[in-house]
Amino acid sequence: MTGEELGQYETIARHQVAREARWQRLLWGGAVVAVPVGLWALARGWQSGFGGTAFGLLGLAWLMGYVPYRVSKARQMWQSHLDAVAAERQRRLADGPPVG
């Protein structure tokens, strides 16, 4: 990669990290709410049978817990790309200018 391409990739990765972090509080708040929703759905299912409402609420609770996990993993992935770009820049600085 040229220096310009490396800079463009760094910009993309930095934008993605910021984008994923922007929704972090809301998504983790949803994950916290998912626990009582899931417990209520289980209680409702055991009490009156696992019908559509109980399964729907269990699915909603699972989704509310899973989405923040996936967003967190995506943010970690993009952060590792940013770290790799920084390491490549440091390596290029240590090697000096290209010869030839």
N, C-alpha and C positions, 0 to 999 in steps of 0.2 A: 504494500500500500504506500502511496505517496503521502507526504505530510499533509497535503490538502485533503485527500481521501480520509486519512486518519482523523483530521479535524471535523470533517462532515459526520463521520461515524460517531465521534464523541458527542457531537451536538444531538444526534438522533438518540443515542443512549441516555444522555442527560435529560432530554425531553421525556423519554419513556419513564425514567425513574420518578421524575416530578409528577407525571400524569398518574402513575400508580399510587404515589404517596398522597395525592390530593384527596382521594376517597377513603383513605385508611381509617380515619376515625368513624365515619359513617358505617363502613363495612364491619369493623370490629364491634361497633355498637349493635349491629344486626346479629352478629354471632352471639353476643351476650344474650340478646332477646331470644335467640333460637333455643337456648336451653330450657327456659320455662315453657315455651311453646311446645317443644318436643315432649317434655314431661306431662304437660296438660293433655296432649294428644294421646300419649300412652295411657294415662289414667282414664280418659274418655273411652278409649278402645277397650280396655279391660272391663270398664263399667257397663258399657252398652253395646259392645261388639265392635269389631274393627270394620266399620263401614267406610263409605267414601270420605266423610268428613275427617275421620281419624287418620286415614291414609294421606289425605290431602295436606293436613296439618303436619304430619310427619315428613312428608316430602318438602314442604315449605321450610320446616326447621332444618332439614338436611341441607337444603340449598342455601339458607342463611348462614350456615356454618361452613359450607364448602367454598363458597365464592371468596370470602376473605382469605382463606388459605391459598387459593390459586393466585389471587392478586398478590399476596405476599411472596409467593414463589416467583412470579413474573418480575416483581421488583428486585428480588435478590439476583435473578438472572441478569437483568439489565445493569445492576450495580456491579456485578462481576465483570461485565463488558467494560464498564467505565474504569474499573481497576486495571483491566488488561491494557486499555489504551494508555493509562498513566504509566504502567510498567514499560510499555513499548516506547513511549516518549523518553522515559528515563534511560532506557537501553540505548536509544539513538543519540541522546546527549552524551552518554559515557563513551560511545564508539567514535564520536566526532563526526565531522562532515564526510560524505561519501567521496571516495577517491576515484578519479577517472573521468 
